[in-house]
Amino acid sequence: MMTLGLETGDAATWASSVVAVLAVAFAIWQQWKQGRGQAEADAIARRQLEATERRTLVLEESLGRLVEQLPAALQAQARIAATPDRHPEAIAWELERRSKNLFVLRNQGTETAEGVRVDLGEHPAGLTRRVPVDGVVRKRESVEFVIIGAWQHPVPREVKVWWDGAAEPAVLPVPHWD
């Protein structure tokens, strides 16, 4: 009587085992490569967004200079308001927690903040997404970013927000998430 079991010396068994191990190794390598590519894509997208914000701000300032050069009669007709002098409340920040890891930084002030950077202290950069590094936040507008608490690195209790023209950062408490 003939047995149809696989023997340890069977070449086909060994070949299929090697192919299976290679397939698993290839899948792990692809996953690692894709994760690294996604992190690079996130960084590029953040830089492009910040560059777009800076270009938009430059265009707004250029338009403002052009409007200032209009004759006085056109200025009166268009009712263009002069920009007020900067006062301490010109830029005021509010931090909102939309979900466990999603945060919204809102400029509650009356002026546009340029060069906005959020300092998370010792929190690892690998556990964040879209945190402003050199952003532009207009008055009454906001930016969203992600802070992930994991691997013995909890979400910070406070964040520091710097912007161009600030003598010292605004220290904002991070709202609790239940």
Secondary structure, DSSP 8 states (H G I E B T S, - for coil): -------TT-HHHHHHHHHHHHHHHHHHHHHHHHHHHHHHHHHHHHHHHHHHHHHHHHHHHHHHHHHHTS-HHHHHHHT--------GGGS-EEEEE-SSSEEEEEE-SSS-EEEEEEE-TT--GGGEES--SSEEE-TT-EEEEEE--BTTB---SEEEEE-TT-SS-EEEE-----
